[in-house]
């Protein structure tokens, strides 16, 4: 009996270690490997960029950056710099700007930058509308000032529905999204309205916050259309 209990204890400990490693990899994934001789798209964001909604459904292919890369086709690499739980706000519980991903997304010398941060900022203990508007403009300016002058896009965050994560769907719709659009207009940054294509589609949000593969397909298609439209506008 003692031997059986020791074996069970060892198996339990091993399981806990494996779960802890998996949780760490979700919270702090490895940095993307940058390819040479491609058009690089840096997708900067939180868990909805990372692909938390498809964590158990082939995230490497179904996260929106992966689906976007497939739509853009050969010659493009979409680098997934999404980090779960992060905020745009420097006063938020887990600021994106404190992460290595933030620095790496700049040193990768991206040709295009997609910014989609604000879902976690909407939580009551994080939200500060004035600071969010100010810091979003500052965040965009950092990428616009990179030596290779990438094309920066602001993405409105996806819609949210009833959830247990404190993400405030009312704040997202009435404050976060309008601020993103306002900052886009003020800084001459194209805005891609992800919120509009995910609104009224709660069926694609099993937990109320993270889109499933179908929802992320809508996001990828909307972003793809926005990139192509901008390229046509400037004859690229």
C-alpha positions as CSV (number, residue, x, y, z in Angstrom):
1,X,0.0,0.0,0.0
2,X,2.8,2.4,0.9
3,X,4.4,1.8,-2.5
4,X,1.1,2.5,-4.3
5,X,0.7,5.7,-2.4
6,X,4.2,6.8,-3.2
7,X,3.6,6.1,-6.9
8,X,0.3,8.0,-6.8
9,X,2.0,10.9,-5.1
10,X,4.8,11.0,-7.7
11,X,2.3,10.9,-10.5
12,X,0.3,13.7,-8.9
13,X,3.4,15.8,-8.4
14,X,4.4,15.2,-12.1
15,X,0.9,16.2,-13.2
16,X,1.1,19.4,-11.1
17,X,4.5,20.2,-12.7
18,X,3.2,19.6,-16.2
19,X,0.2,21.8,-15.6
20,X,2.4,24.5,-14.1
21,X,4.7,24.5,-17.2
22,X,1.7,24.5,-19.5
23,X,0.2,27.5,-17.6
24,X,3.5,29.4,-17.8
25,X,3.8,28.7,-21.5
26,X,0.3,30.1,-22.0
27,X,1.0,33.2,-19.9
28,X,4.5,33.7,-21.3
29,X,4.9,32.0,-24.7
30,X,8.2,31.8,-26.5
31,X,9.1,34.8,-28.7
32,X,8.2,34.4,-32.4
33,X,11.0,33.4,-34.8
34,X,11.4,36.1,-37.4
35,X,12.0,35.1,-41.0
36,X,14.1,36.9,-43.5
37,X,12.9,38.3,-46.9
38,X,9.3,38.5,-46.1
39,X,6.8,41.2,-45.3
40,X,6.6,41.1,-41.5
41,X,3.3,41.9,-39.8
42,X,3.5,42.3,-36.0
43,X,0.2,41.4,-34.3
44,X,0.4,43.1,-30.9
45,X,-2.3,42.3,-28.4
46,X,-3.7,40.3,-25.5
47,X,-5.3,36.8,-25.3
48,X,-7.5,37.5,-28.3
49,X,-4.4,37.9,-30.4
50,X,-2.6,35.0,-28.7
51,X,-5.6,32.8,-29.4
52,X,-6.9,31.8,-26.0
53,X,-10.2,30.8,-27.5
54,X,-8.6,28.2,-29.6
55,X,-6.1,27.0,-27.1
56,X,-7.4,23.4,-27.4
57,X,-8.4,23.8,-31.1
58,X,-5.2,24.0,-33.1
59,X,-4.1,27.5,-31.9
60,X,-1.1,27.5,-34.3
61,X,-3.5,27.6,-37.2
62,X,-6.7,29.1,-35.8
63,X,-5.4,32.1,-33.8
64,X,-6.3,35.2,-35.8
65,X,-2.6,36.0,-36.8
66,X,-2.2,32.5,-38.2
67,X,-5.5,32.8,-40.2
68,X,-4.4,36.3,-41.4
69,X,-1.1,34.9,-42.6
70,X,-2.9,32.3,-44.6
71,X,-5.1,35.0,-46.2
72,X,-2.2,37.3,-47.0
73,X,-0.4,34.4,-48.6
74,X,3.2,33.6,-49.5
75,X,5.7,36.4,-48.9
76,X,4.1,37.5,-45.5
77,X,4.8,36.5,-42.0
78,X,2.4,37.4,-39.3
79,X,4.2,37.4,-35.9
80,X,1.9,36.6,-33.0
81,X,2.9,39.0,-30.2
82,X,-0.3,38.3,-28.2
83,X,0.1,37.9,-24.4
84,X,-2.8,36.8,-22.3
85,X,-4.2,39.1,-19.6
86,X,-2.1,42.1,-20.6
87,X,-3.3,45.7,-20.6
88,X,-2.4,48.7,-22.6
89,X,-2.6,50.9,-19.5
90,X,0.7,51.2,-17.7
91,X,-1.3,51.2,-14.4
92,X,-3.1,48.0,-15.3
93,X,-2.6,44.8,-13.4
94,X,-0.3,43.4,-16.2
95,X,1.0,46.1,-18.6
96,X,2.0,45.0,-22.1
97,X,4.8,47.5,-22.2
98,X,6.6,45.7,-19.3
99,X,7.0,42.6,-21.5
100,X,9.8,41.4,-23.7
101,X,7.3,40.9,-26.5
102,X,6.8,44.7,-26.6
103,X,10.5,45.3,-27.2
104,X,10.8,42.3,-29.6
105,X,7.8,43.5,-31.7
106,X,9.9,46.7,-32.4
107,X,13.3,45.1,-32.9
108,X,11.8,42.7,-35.4
109,X,11.5,45.7,-37.8
110,X,7.9,45.0,-38.8
111,X,6.5,46.4,-42.1
112,X,3.0,46.4,-40.6
113,X,1.9,46.7,-37.0
114,X,-1.6,45.7,-35.7
115,X,-2.5,46.9,-32.3
116,X,-5.4,45.4,-30.5
117,X,-5.3,46.1,-26.7
118,X,-8.2,47.1,-24.5
119,X,-10.2,44.1,-23.4
120,X,-8.4,43.7,-20.1
121,X,-8.3,47.5,-19.6
122,X,-12.1,47.4,-19.4
123,X,-12.1,45.6,-16.1
124,X,-13.3,47.8,-13.3
125,X,-10.0,47.7,-11.3
126,X,-8.1,48.7,-14.5
127,X,-10.3,51.2,-16.4
128,X,-9.2,54.8,-16.7
129,X,-10.6,56.4,-19.9
130,X,-8.4,59.5,-19.9
131,X,-5.2,57.5,-19.3
132,X,-6.2,54.9,-21.9
133,X,-6.7,57.5,-24.6
134,X,-3.5,59.2,-23.8
135,X,-1.4,56.0,-23.6
136,X,-2.9,54.5,-26.7
137,X,-1.8,57.5,-28.7
138,X,1.7,57.2,-27.2
139,X,1.8,53.5,-27.9
140,X,1.0,54.0,-31.6
141,X,3.7,56.7,-31.8
142,X,6.4,54.3,-30.6
143,X,5.8,52.0,-33.6
144,X,5.4,54.9,-36.1
145,X,8.8,56.2,-35.0
146,X,10.6,52.9,-35.8
147,X,13.4,53.4,-38.3
148,X,11.6,51.5,-41.1
149,X,8.4,53.5,-40.6
150,X,5.9,50.6,-40.6
151,X,2.2,51.0,-41.5
152,X,0.4,50.9,-38.1
153,X,-3.2,49.9,-37.8
154,X,-5.4,50.2,-34.7
155,X,-7.9,47.4,-34.2
156,X,-11.0,47.9,-32.2
157,X,-11.2,45.1,-29.6
158,X,-13.7,42.3,-30.1
159,X,-17.2,42.5,-28.5
160,X,-17.6,40.8,-25.1
161,X,-20.5,39.0,-23.6
162,X,-21.5,37.7,-20.1
163,X,-18.3,36.4,-18.5
164,X,-16.7,35.6,-15.1
165,X,-13.4,37.5,-16.0
166,X,-14.6,41.0,-15.1
167,X,-14.3,42.1,-18.7
168,X,-16.9,44.9,-18.9
169,X,-18.9,44.6,-22.2
170,X,-20.6,47.9,-21.6
171,X,-17.2,49.8,-21.2
172,X,-15.9,48.1,-24.3
173,X,-18.8,49.2,-26.4
174,X,-19.4,52.7,-25.0
175,X,-15.8,53.8,-24.1
176,X,-13.0,51.5,-25.4
177,X,-14.1,51.3,-29.0
178,X,-15.0,55.0,-29.4
179,X,-11.6,55.9,-27.9
180,X,-9.7,53.7,-30.3
181,X,-11.6,55.3,-33.2
182,X,-10.9,58.7,-31.9
183,X,-7.2,58.1,-31.4
184,X,-7.0,56.6,-34.9
185,X,-8.6,59.8,-36.4
186,X,-6.4,62.1,-34.3
187,X,-3.1,60.3,-35.1
188,X,-4.0,59.5,-38.7
189,X,-3.9,55.8,-38.0
190,X,-6.2,53.5,-40.0
191,X,-8.7,51.8,-37.7
192,X,-10.0,48.3,-38.5
193,X,-13.3,47.7,-36.8
194,X,-13.1,44.2,-35.3
195,X,-15.9,45.1,-32.8
196,X,-18.4,45.5,-35.6
197,X,-17.9,42.0,-37.0
198,X,-18.0,40.3,-33.6
199,X,-21.0,42.2,-32.2
200,X,-24.2,40.2,-32.0
201,X,-22.3,37.0,-32.3
202,X,-22.2,35.6,-28.8
203,X,-22.4,32.1,-30.3
204,X,-18.7,32.5,-31.3
205,X,-17.7,33.4,-27.7
206,X,-18.0,30.3,-25.5
207,X,-16.7,32.0,-22.4
208,X,-18.0,35.5,-23.3
209,X,-14.6,37.0,-24.0
210,X,-12.5,34.8,-26.3
211,X,-13.7,34.1,-29.9
212,X,-13.6,30.5,-31.1
213,X,-12.1,29.5,-34.5
214,X,-15.1,30.9,-36.4
215,X,-15.0,34.1,-34.5
216,X,-11.3,34.5,-35.1
217,X,-11.9,33.8,-38.8
218,X,-14.2,36.9,-38.9
219,X,-11.4,38.9,-37.2
220,X,-8.8,37.7,-39.6
221,X,-10.9,38.4,-42.7
222,X,-11.8,41.9,-41.4
223,X,-8.1,42.7,-40.8
224,X,-7.1,41.3,-44.1
225,X,-9.6,43.5,-45.9
226,X,-8.3,46.5,-44.0
227,X,-4.7,45.9,-44.9
228,X,-5.6,45.3,-48.6
229,X,-7.8,48.4,-48.7
230,X,-5.0,50.5,-47.3
231,X,-2.5,49.0,-49.8
232,X,-4.7,49.8,-52.7
233,X,-5.3,53.4,-51.4
234,X,-1.6,54.1,-51.6
235,X,-1.0,52.1,-54.7
236,X,1.2,49.4,-53.0
